[in-house]
Amino acid sequence: MHDLLKAEFADHMSTLARQLVIGIWHVDFLKTTQALFPDFKICFIGLSLDAARKYFFDAADLLSMPFDALADKEGHDFIQEAHARGKRVATWTVNDVEQMHECLAMGVDAVVGDHVEIMVKQLREKVSSLSVDEYADYITKSTYLSHRRTRVYF
C-alpha cells in the first residue's frame, strides 16, 4: 500500500495523511506502519481490551473494538481511559437501535454499522427530541446488554 500511494499520489501524501487512517490488527505491524506512514493516523482494530491497552494506547490514535467488548463496566472504563489519553474509540458492528443509543450513552466517538440511514434517522428523530432528563431516563431503562452480558474468563 505504501508503494502504491507513493507511486500514484506522491504529490498528495500530506493531504492523504489528513484523510486516511491506517488500520492494523496486530502489534507485529505497528513498527512498520509507524515507519512507512509517520504522518498518518493509526487505528488499532481488535477484540482485546488488554491488547489495546498494552500495545496501542500510546501508539494508536483510534481504538476500534466490537460493541460487546465495550458494553460492560470494563468496556466503559476502557473508553474513559482512552479519552483521558486523547484517543478516540470506535465500535462495530452496530445494527440495532438500542445498541446505537447505548453507544451514545457510553461516549464512543464512532459507530460502524450496516444500516447507517436507520441509525441517523433514529438519532435525529428520537434522541434529539428528548430532554436531558428524558434521555438519561431512557438510557437507564433501556441499557442494551446490561442484563445479558457477562464476561467469562478461561
N, C-alpha and C positions, 0 to 999 in steps of 0.2 A: 504494500500500500504506500509506503514511504517513497519508493522508487517511482511509482505511478504518479503520485502527487508532484514530486519534484520534476518529473519529465513533462507532465501535461500542464502544471499550474505553478511553475517556479516563480512567476511574476506576481502570483496571488497568494503566496503562503501566509503572509500576515493577515490577510482577510480570512482565509480558511481557518487559521488558528483562532480567530474570534467566533467562527461559526460552527466549527466541528468539535466534537468531543470524542476522544479515543476511548473505547470501551475495552476493558480487559477482564478476564475471568480468573486468572491465576497469577500468583506472585512471581512465577518464573518469567513472565513477560514484562514486569514492572521496569526493571533497569533498562531494557532495550527500548521500551516505549518512551521512557524519560530521555534517553539519549537521542533517539530518532525524531522525537516530537517535543522538544524542550519548551516550545511556546504554546502548545495545545493543552487544553484541559483534559484530565484523565478521569474516567469513571470506572469504579470497581463494580462489576455485575456479579453477584454471588448469592449463595444461600446462607452462609455462616456469619453471624454477627461477630463471633470470636475472630474469624479470619479477617473480617473487615477491620476490626479494632487493631489486631496485631500487625497487619501488613499494610493497611491502606488509610488509616486515619490521618497519618501525616502526609502521605504521598498523593492521594486522590482528591479531586475537587468535588466529586459527586459519588455517593454511595447508593447503588441501586439494588434493592433487596425485595424478595417476594412479600406480598401482603402478609402472609401467615407468619413470617419472621418478625414482623413489626407489630402484630396485633395484640400482644400481651404486655405486661409491665416491663419485661426485659427489652422488648422492642421499643416501647415508649422511652425508656431510659437511653437506649441507643440513639434515638432521634435527638433527644436533648443534648447528649454528649457530642454528637456530630455538629449540631448547630452551635454549641459553645466553642467548637474548634473552627467555626466558619465554613463548615462543609454543608452541602445540600444533600437531601435524602430523597430518592425516588422509590416508588414501589410499583409492582406489577403482579399479575395481570388482573386488573380490577374491572369486572363486567357487571357488578351488582351495585345498585343504587345505594343500599345501606353501607356497603363496603366503601364506596366513594365518600359518603358522609363521614364515615369513621376516619378515612384518610384526612379529611379536613380537620376533624377533631384532634387527630394525632399530630397535625402540623407538618405533614410531609410536604416537600416542595414540588414534587412532580408525580403524576399518576399516569401509568401506561395501561391502556385497555383496548379492547377491540371495538367498542361502541361509543366513540367519543361524542357523537351528536346527542345520544341519550343522556350522557353524563352532563354535558354542558347545558342541555335543556333543563335537567333536574336542578342543577346548580342555580341557574338563572331564575327559574320559576318557583321552586320550593324554598331553597335555602336562603336566597336573597330576600325573600318576603318575610322571613322570621325575625323577630326582635332578638336581641342578645339573650334575654332570658328564655324565650321560646326555643331558640337554638340549643342552649345549654340543657334545657329540659328534654328536647328531642334526643340529643346525644346520650344523655343519662339513661333514657328509657329504651333506646334503640341500638345500643352498642352491639355491633355485629357478631363478634365471636367471643365476647367475654364469658359467656356461659358454656361455650362449646370447646374452647381452646385450652389444651393443657400441653405444656412442653414435656416431652418424655426424653430422658437421657438413658443411653445404654452403656 
